[in-house]
Amino acid sequence: MYLIDENANKAVKRETGALAKRKKVDTNDDENGAVQKVKRKNGESSKAEGSKPYVFQTRTSPKMLFNALQTLKLVQKACPEQMGFRGLLDMKLDGIPSKIGFYVVDLFNPERMEITLRNSCIMITKQLIGEMLGIRNEVLDIMDEDIEKDEGLIASWLQQFQEGKDKTTGILKGLIRKSKVADMNLKLNFIVLFTSVMGGVKGKGICDLSVLNHIDTETDLSTINWCEYVLRCLQTCKEGWNKEMSNNYFLGPFSLLTMAYADGTVYDRFNVTRIRPPLRFWTYELLKERKQKRLMQEVWAWQNCKDLIFHVVIYMEDEQNCGGYTVQRQCFEKTLDASLGMFPGNLLITNLSQQNRATLLITKAGEESTRVSYYT
């Protein structure tokens, strides 16, 4: 007899009512739409409380860059435009919902440089990075520039900060918003803010200032290929990130991966106009709306799976007696397989798949089984 997991049924009910009950939670520079935060000790596995939602956290929210851009004076806007950031000036991406962010980051494979989907993948190339972020993809890889560190330039830039205080994206955003001139400090502030938000930061959200070691007063900032920089960050962005651990922040190109996914996938229930760069269209609310509709589709798919399970229960005894492959089981397994592809990582669907396999008594090669295996 095929058993129905009562915990799975309860979880489906929770998912159905989640949209109305979910509250916004402040997670220190993370997205306001993060799922409800779960209190766990540092380093404790999220599996310890499997009934509670996982909280995806990041230090590279696009909100800081978005806020900084909103207050640029007309004369100041010429600076990022001259440095190859023209596509960012009309940026509307003011945040990314936690659920869709986790989904995309989890699917990203830095070794193959792709977002792996069910039957396809989205290849991340320098050309795609340029299209997604609206930045220059030509000429100079700034990190390859072997120049003598300009101590005077860096010392002048550091005078803006309180001594001994960490340089974070929040502080840089504040400096840009307070600035009224288009000087070298504004340019360096914008470069460091961009490389931190669209590239990556260090632990605790501290900005990586290494890019400044490759810039001096003679550097032609208009020739820098910023796509090269982002690509470098992608190669190492998942090092140290563990989705199973609490208080474990993703520090990489969060916005780029989300834009690549949103622009590179088609969702019939949420038609959008594709423009370049897509961050001129997508906002936190639009991404959240898309995720909500997808969640409702997921719940609908789960209800279909449950209905099919009940049908399989009815015919299981006949199947055991004759060893045949009933139409009901075939329909169920096709739906289950499609659900695994549509919602990879979903614990409810994964549990059902494992339960289904267990009922078939699948054996290792060379072993005998009293039940026919329908998986190869």
Contacts in CASP RR format, 6 or more apart in sequence:
PFRMAT RR
TARGET T0000
AUTHOR 0000-0000-0000
METHOD contacts of the structure
MODEL  1
MYLIDENANKAVKRETGALAKRKKVDTNDDENGAVQKVKRKNGESSKAEG
SKPYVFQTRTSPKMLFNALQTLKLVQKACPEQMGFRGLLDMKLDGIPSKI
GFYVVDLFNPERMEITLRNSCIMITKQLIGEMLGIRNEVLDIMDEDIEKD
EGLIASWLQQFQEGKDKTTGILKGLIRKSKVADMNLKLNFIVLFTSVMGG
VKGKGICDLSVLNHIDTETDLSTINWCEYVLRCLQTCKEGWNKEMSNNYF
LGPFSLLTMAYADGTVYDRFNVTRIRPPLRFWTYELLKERKQKRLMQEVW
AWQNCKDLIFHVVIYMEDEQNCGGYTVQRQCFEKTLDASLGMFPGNLLIT
NLSQQNRATLLITKAGEESTRVSYYT
1 313 0 8 1.000
1 316 0 8 1.000
1 317 0 8 1.000
2 309 0 8 1.000
2 312 0 8 1.000
2 313 0 8 1.000
2 316 0 8 1.000
2 355 0 8 1.000
2 356 0 8 1.000
2 359 0 8 1.000
3 355 0 8 1.000
3 359 0 8 1.000
4 306 0 8 1.000
4 309 0 8 1.000
4 310 0 8 1.000
4 313 0 8 1.000
5 351 0 8 1.000
5 352 0 8 1.000
5 355 0 8 1.000
7 51 0 8 1.000
7 351 0 8 1.000
8 348 0 8 1.000
8 351 0 8 1.000
8 352 0 8 1.000
9 306 0 8 1.000
11 51 0 8 1.000
11 347 0 8 1.000
11 348 0 8 1.000
12 299 0 8 1.000
12 302 0 8 1.000
12 303 0 8 1.000
12 306 0 8 1.000
12 348 0 8 1.000
15 295 0 8 1.000
15 298 0 8 1.000
15 299 0 8 1.000
15 302 0 8 1.000
15 348 0 8 1.000
16 299 0 8 1.000
18 295 0 8 1.000
19 292 0 8 1.000
19 295 0 8 1.000
19 296 0 8 1.000
22 35 0 8 1.000
22 36 0 8 1.000
23 36 0 8 1.000
24 32 0 8 1.000
24 33 0 8 1.000
24 34 0 8 1.000
25 32 0 8 1.000
25 33 0 8 1.000
25 34 0 8 1.000
25 35 0 8 1.000
25 36 0 8 1.000
25 37 0 8 1.000
26 32 0 8 1.000
27 34 0 8 1.000
27 37 0 8 1.000
27 55 0 8 1.000
27 57 0 8 1.000
29 59 0 8 1.000
29 61 0 8 1.000
29 63 0 8 1.000
29 64 0 8 1.000
29 169 0 8 1.000
29 170 0 8 1.000
29 205 0 8 1.000
30 57 0 8 1.000
30 58 0 8 1.000
30 61 0 8 1.000
30 98 0 8 1.000
31 58 0 8 1.000
31 61 0 8 1.000
31 63 0 8 1.000
31 95 0 8 1.000
31 96 0 8 1.000
31 97 0 8 1.000
31 98 0 8 1.000
31 284 0 8 1.000
32 95 0 8 1.000
32 284 0 8 1.000
33 97 0 8 1.000
33 98 0 8 1.000
33 284 0 8 1.000
33 288 0 8 1.000
34 55 0 8 1.000
34 56 0 8 1.000
34 57 0 8 1.000
34 97 0 8 1.000
34 98 0 8 1.000
35 53 0 8 1.000
35 54 0 8 1.000
35 55 0 8 1.000
35 56 0 8 1.000
35 98 0 8 1.000
35 99 0 8 1.000
36 52 0 8 1.000
36 53 0 8 1.000
36 55 0 8 1.000
37 55 0 8 1.000
38 46 0 8 1.000
38 49 0 8 1.000
38 52 0 8 1.000
38 53 0 8 1.000
38 54 0 8 1.000
38 55 0 8 1.000
38 246 0 8 1.000
40 46 0 8 1.000
40 48 0 8 1.000
40 49 0 8 1.000
40 246 0 8 1.000
40 247 0 8 1.000
41 246 0 8 1.000
42 246 0 8 1.000
42 247 0 8 1.000
43 245 0 8 1.000
43 246 0 8 1.000
43 247 0 8 1.000
43 248 0 8 1.000
44 245 0 8 1.000
44 246 0 8 1.000
45 244 0 8 1.000
45 245 0 8 1.000
45 246 0 8 1.000
46 52 0 8 1.000
46 54 0 8 1.000
46 243 0 8 1.000
46 244 0 8 1.000
46 245 0 8 1.000
46 246 0 8 1.000
47 244 0 8 1.000
50 347 0 8 1.000
54 102 0 8 1.000
54 243 0 8 1.000
55 98 0 8 1.000
55 246 0 8 1.000
56 98 0 8 1.000
56 99 0 8 1.000
56 101 0 8 1.000
56 102 0 8 1.000
56 105 0 8 1.000
56 243 0 8 1.000
56 250 0 8 1.000
57 98 0 8 1.000
57 247 0 8 1.000
57 248 0 8 1.000
57 249 0 8 1.000
57 250 0 8 1.000
58 101 0 8 1.000
58 249 0 8 1.000
58 250 0 8 1.000
58 251 0 8 1.000
58 252 0 8 1.000
58 254 0 8 1.000
59 169 0 8 1.000
59 200 0 8 1.000
59 201 0 8 1.000
59 203 0 8 1.000
59 204 0 8 1.000
59 205 0 8 1.000
59 249 0 8 1.000
59 250 0 8 1.000
59 251 0 8 1.000
60 169 0 8 1.000
60 196 0 8 1.000
60 197 0 8 1.000
60 198 0 8 1.000
60 199 0 8 1.000
60 200 0 8 1.000
60 201 0 8 1.000
60 250 0 8 1.000
60 251 0 8 1.000
60 252 0 8 1.000
60 253 0 8 1.000
60 254 0 8 1.000
60 255 0 8 1.000
61 95 0 8 1.000
61 96 0 8 1.000
61 197 0 8 1.000
61 254 0 8 1.000
62 91 0 8 1.000
62 93 0 8 1.000
62 94 0 8 1.000
62 95 0 8 1.000
62 96 0 8 1.000
62 197 0 8 1.000
62 198 0 8 1.000
62 254 0 8 1.000
62 255 0 8 1.000
62 279 0 8 1.000
63 94 0 8 1.000
63 95 0 8 1.000
64 169 0 8 1.000
64 170 0 8 1.000
64 172 0 8 1.000
64 173 0 8 1.000
64 193 0 8 1.000
64 197 0 8 1.000
65 88 0 8 1.000
65 91 0 8 1.000
65 169 0 8 1.000
65 173 0 8 1.000
65 193 0 8 1.000
65 194 0 8 1.000
65 197 0 8 1.000
65 198 0 8 1.000
66 91 0 8 1.000
66 92 0 8 1.000
66 93 0 8 1.000
66 94 0 8 1.000
66 95 0 8 1.000
67 94 0 8 1.000
67 173 0 8 1.000
67 177 0 8 1.000
68 172 0 8 1.000
68 173 0 8 1.000
68 174 0 8 1.000
68 176 0 8 1.000
68 177 0 8 1.000
68 190 0 8 1.000
68 193 0 8 1.000
69 88 0 8 1.000
69 89 0 8 1.000
69 91 0 8 1.000
71 176 0 8 1.000
71 177 0 8 1.000
72 80 0 8 1.000
72 89 0 8 1.000
72 176 0 8 1.000
73 180 0 8 1.000
73 182 0 8 1.000
75 181 0 8 1.000
75 182 0 8 1.000
76 179 0 8 1.000
76 181 0 8 1.000
76 182 0 8 1.000
76 186 0 8 1.000
77 89 0 8 1.000
78 182 0 8 1.000
79 182 0 8 1.000
79 186 0 8 1.000
79 187 0 8 1.000
79 190 0 8 1.000
80 86 0 8 1.000
80 88 0 8 1.000
80 89 0 8 1.000
80 190 0 8 1.000
81 89 0 8 1.000
82 221 0 8 1.000
82 222 0 8 1.000
83 187 0 8 1.000
83 190 0 8 1.000
83 191 0 8 1.000
83 221 0 8 1.000
83 222 0 8 1.000
83 224 0 8 1.000
84 135 0 8 1.000
84 136 0 8 1.000
84 222 0 8 1.000
84 224 0 8 1.000
84 226 0 8 1.000
85 134 0 8 1.000
85 135 0 8 1.000
85 190 0 8 1.000
85 194 0 8 1.000
85 226 0 8 1.000
86 134 0 8 1.000
87 133 0 8 1.000
87 134 0 8 1.000
87 135 0 8 1.000
87 277 0 8 1.000
87 280 0 8 1.000
88 133 0 8 1.000
88 134 0 8 1.000
88 135 0 8 1.000
88 194 0 8 1.000
88 277 0 8 1.000
88 279 0 8 1.000
90 280 0 8 1.000
91 279 0 8 1.000
91 280 0 8 1.000
92 279 0 8 1.000
92 280 0 8 1.000
92 281 0 8 1.000
92 282 0 8 1.000
92 283 0 8 1.000
93 255 0 8 1.000
93 259 0 8 1.000
93 279 0 8 1.000
93 282 0 8 1.000
93 283 0 8 1.000
93 284 0 8 1.000
94 283 0 8 1.000
94 284 0 8 1.000
95 283 0 8 1.000
95 284 0 8 1.000
95 287 0 8 1.000
96 254 0 8 1.000
96 255 0 8 1.000
96 258 0 8 1.000
96 284 0 8 1.000
96 287 0 8 1.000
97 284 0 8 1.000
97 287 0 8 1.000
97 288 0 8 1.000
97 291 0 8 1.000
99 291 0 8 1.000
99 295 0 8 1.000
100 258 0 8 1.000
100 261 0 8 1.000
100 262 0 8 1.000
100 287 0 8 1.000
100 288 0 8 1.000
100 290 0 8 1.000
100 291 0 8 1.000
101 254 0 8 1.000
101 257 0 8 1.000
101 258 0 8 1.000
102 243 0 8 1.000
103 261 0 8 1.000
104 115 0 8 1.000
104 257 0 8 1.000
104 258 0 8 1.000
104 260 0 8 1.000
104 261 0 8 1.000
105 238 0 8 1.000
105 241 0 8 1.000
105 250 0 8 1.000
105 254 0 8 1.000
105 257 0 8 1.000
106 243 0 8 1.000
106 344 0 8 1.000
106 345 0 8 1.000
107 115 0 8 1.000
107 116 0 8 1.000
107 117 0 8 1.000
107 261 0 8 1.000
107 344 0 8 1.000
108 114 0 8 1.000
108 115 0 8 1.000
108 116 0 8 1.000
108 124 0 8 1.000
108 234 0 8 1.000
108 237 0 8 1.000
108 238 0 8 1.000
108 257 0 8 1.000
109 115 0 8 1.000
109 116 0 8 1.000
110 234 0 8 1.000
110 235 0 8 1.000
110 236 0 8 1.000
110 237 0 8 1.000
110 238 0 8 1.000
112 121 0 8 1.000
113 123 0 8 1.000
113 124 0 8 1.000
113 125 0 8 1.000
113 234 0 8 1.000
113 235 0 8 1.000
114 121 0 8 1.000
114 122 0 8 1.000
114 123 0 8 1.000
114 124 0 8 1.000
115 121 0 8 1.000
115 122 0 8 1.000
115 124 0 8 1.000
115 257 0 8 1.000
115 260 0 8 1.000
115 261 0 8 1.000
117 265 0 8 1.000
118 341 0 8 1.000
118 342 0 8 1.000
118 344 0 8 1.000
122 128 0 8 1.000
122 260 0 8 1.000
122 261 0 8 1.000
122 264 0 8 1.000
122 265 0 8 1.000
124 231 0 8 1.000
124 234 0 8 1.000
124 256 0 8 1.000
124 257 0 8 1.000
124 260 0 8 1.000
126 137 0 8 1.000
126 225 0 8 1.000
126 227 0 8 1.000
126 228 0 8 1.000
126 231 0 8 1.000
127 137 0 8 1.000
127 227 0 8 1.000
128 260 0 8 1.000
129 135 0 8 1.000
129 137 0 8 1.000
129 227 0 8 1.000
129 230 0 8 1.000
129 231 0 8 1.000
129 256 0 8 1.000
130 136 0 8 1.000
130 137 0 8 1.000
130 227 0 8 1.000
130 277 0 8 1.000
131 276 0 8 1.000
131 277 0 8 1.000
132 256 0 8 1.000
132 259 0 8 1.000
132 260 0 8 1.000
132 263 0 8 1.000
132 277 0 8 1.000
132 278 0 8 1.000
132 279 0 8 1.000
133 198 0 8 1.000
133 226 0 8 1.000
133 227 0 8 1.000
133 230 0 8 1.000
133 255 0 8 1.000
133 256 0 8 1.000
133 259 0 8 1.000
133 277 0 8 1.000
133 279 0 8 1.000
134 276 0 8 1.000
134 277 0 8 1.000
134 279 0 8 1.000
135 226 0 8 1.000
135 227 0 8 1.000
135 230 0 8 1.000
136 224 0 8 1.000
136 225 0 8 1.000
136 226 0 8 1.000
136 227 0 8 1.000
137 225 0 8 1.000
137 226 0 8 1.000
137 227 0 8 1.000
138 225 0 8 1.000
139 223 0 8 1.000
139 224 0 8 1.000
139 225 0 8 1.000
140 220 0 8 1.000
140 223 0 8 1.000
140 224 0 8 1.000
140 225 0 8 1.000
141 225 0 8 1.000
141 228 0 8 1.000
141 229 0 8 1.000
142 211 0 8 1.000
142 214 0 8 1.000
142 215 0 8 1.000
142 224 0 8 1.000
142 225 0 8 1.000
142 226 0 8 1.000
142 228 0 8 1.000
142 229 0 8 1.000
143 210 0 8 1.000
143 211 0 8 1.000
143 214 0 8 1.000
143 228 0 8 1.000
143 229 0 8 1.000
143 232 0 8 1.000
145 214 0 8 1.000
145 215 0 8 1.000
145 219 0 8 1.000
147 214 0 8 1.000
147 216 0 8 1.000
147 219 0 8 1.000
148 216 0 8 1.000
149 213 0 8 1.000
150 215 0 8 1.000
150 216 0 8 1.000
150 217 0 8 1.000
153 184 0 8 1.000
153 188 0 8 1.000
153 212 0 8 1.000
153 215 0 8 1.000
153 216 0 8 1.000
153 217 0 8 1.000
154 212 0 8 1.000
156 184 0 8 1.000
156 185 0 8 1.000
157 184 0 8 1.000
157 185 0 8 1.000
157 188 0 8 1.000
157 189 0 8 1.000
157 212 0 8 1.000
160 175 0 8 1.000
160 185 0 8 1.000
160 189 0 8 1.000
161 167 0 8 1.000
161 171 0 8 1.000
165 171 0 8 1.000
166 204 0 8 1.000
166 205 0 8 1.000
166 206 0 8 1.000
167 192 0 8 1.000
167 206 0 8 1.000
167 207 0 8 1.000
167 209 0 8 1.000
168 201 0 8 1.000
168 205 0 8 1.000
168 206 0 8 1.000
168 207 0 8 1.000
169 193 0 8 1.000
169 196 0 8 1.000
169 197 0 8 1.000
169 201 0 8 1.000
169 205 0 8 1.000
169 207 0 8 1.000
172 189 0 8 1.000
172 192 0 8 1.000
172 193 0 8 1.000
172 196 0 8 1.000
172 207 0 8 1.000
173 193 0 8 1.000
175 185 0 8 1.000
175 189 0 8 1.000
176 186 0 8 1.000
176 189 0 8 1.000
176 190 0 8 1.000
176 193 0 8 1.000
179 185 0 8 1.000
179 186 0 8 1.000
179 189 0 8 1.000
184 217 0 8 1.000
187 221 0 8 1.000
188 212 0 8 1.000
188 215 0 8 1.000
191 211 0 8 1.000
191 212 0 8 1.000
191 215 0 8 1.000
191 221 0 8 1.000
192 207 0 8 1.000
192 209 0 8 1.000
192 211 0 8 1.000
192 212 0 8 1.000
193 207 0 8 1.000
194 226 0 8 1.000
195 207 0 8 1.000
195 208 0 8 1.000
195 211 0 8 1.000
195 229 0 8 1.000
196 205 0 8 1.000
196 207 0 8 1.000
196 208 0 8 1.000
197 255 0 8 1.000
198 230 0 8 1.000
198 253 0 8 1.000
198 255 0 8 1.000
198 256 0 8 1.000
199 229 0 8 1.000
199 230 0 8 1.000
199 233 0 8 1.000
199 237 0 8 1.000
199 252 0 8 1.000
199 253 0 8 1.000
199 256 0 8 1.000
200 208 0 8 1.000
200 233 0 8 1.000
200 237 0 8 1.000
200 251 0 8 1.000
200 252 0 8 1.000
200 253 0 8 1.000
201 207 0 8 1.000
201 208 0 8 1.000
201 251 0 8 1.000
201 252 0 8 1.000
202 208 0 8 1.000
202 251 0 8 1.000
203 249 0 8 1.000
203 251 0 8 1.000
205 249 0 8 1.000
205 251 0 8 1.000
211 229 0 8 1.000
215 221 0 8 1.000
230 253 0 8 1.000
230 256 0 8 1.000
233 252 0 8 1.000
233 253 0 8 1.000
234 252 0 8 1.000
234 253 0 8 1.000
234 256 0 8 1.000
237 250 0 8 1.000
237 251 0 8 1.000
237 252 0 8 1.000
237 253 0 8 1.000
238 250 0 8 1.000
240 248 0 8 1.000
241 248 0 8 1.000
241 249 0 8 1.000
241 250 0 8 1.000
241 251 0 8 1.000
242 248 0 8 1.000
255 279 0 8 1.000
258 287 0 8 1.000
259 277 0 8 1.000
259 278 0 8 1.000
259 279 0 8 1.000
259 282 0 8 1.000
262 278 0 8 1.000
262 282 0 8 1.000
262 287 0 8 1.000
262 290 0 8 1.000
263 274 0 8 1.000
263 278 0 8 1.000
267 290 0 8 1.000
267 293 0 8 1.000
267 294 0 8 1.000
269 293 0 8 1.000
269 294 0 8 1.000
269 297 0 8 1.000
270 289 0 8 1.000
270 290 0 8 1.000
270 293 0 8 1.000
270 294 0 8 1.000
272 281 0 8 1.000
272 286 0 8 1.000
273 281 0 8 1.000
274 281 0 8 1.000
275 281 0 8 1.000
298 342 0 8 1.000
298 343 0 8 1.000
298 346 0 8 1.000
301 335 0 8 1.000
301 338 0 8 1.000
301 339 0 8 1.000
301 342 0 8 1.000
301 343 0 8 1.000
302 339 0 8 1.000
302 348 0 8 1.000
302 349 0 8 1.000
304 335 0 8 1.000
305 332 0 8 1.000
305 335 0 8 1.000
305 336 0 8 1.000
305 339 0 8 1.000
305 349 0 8 1.000
305 352 0 8 1.000
308 328 0 8 1.000
308 331 0 8 1.000
308 332 0 8 1.000
308 335 0 8 1.000
308 336 0 8 1.000
309 332 0 8 1.000
309 352 0 8 1.000
311 328 0 8 1.000
311 331 0 8 1.000
311 332 0 8 1.000
312 326 0 8 1.000
312 328 0 8 1.000
312 329 0 8 1.000
312 332 0 8 1.000
314 328 0 8 1.000
315 326 0 8 1.000
315 328 0 8 1.000
315 329 0 8 1.000
318 326 0 8 1.000
319 325 0 8 1.000
319 326 0 8 1.000
319 329 0 8 1.000
320 371 0 8 1.000
323 371 0 8 1.000
323 372 0 8 1.000
324 372 0 8 1.000
325 372 0 8 1.000
325 374 0 8 1.000
329 374 0 8 1.000
332 356 0 8 1.000
333 356 0 8 1.000
333 374 0 8 1.000
336 349 0 8 1.000
336 352 0 8 1.000
336 353 0 8 1.000
336 356 0 8 1.000
339 346 0 8 1.000
339 349 0 8 1.000
340 346 0 8 1.000
340 349 0 8 1.000
340 350 0 8 1.000
340 353 0 8 1.000
343 349 0 8 1.000
357 375 0 8 1.000
360 371 0 8 1.000
360 372 0 8 1.000
360 373 0 8 1.000
360 374 0 8 1.000
360 375 0 8 1.000
361 369 0 8 1.000
361 370 0 8 1.000
361 371 0 8 1.000
361 373 0 8 1.000
362 369 0 8 1.000
362 373 0 8 1.000
362 375 0 8 1.000
363 369 0 8 1.000
363 373 0 8 1.000
END
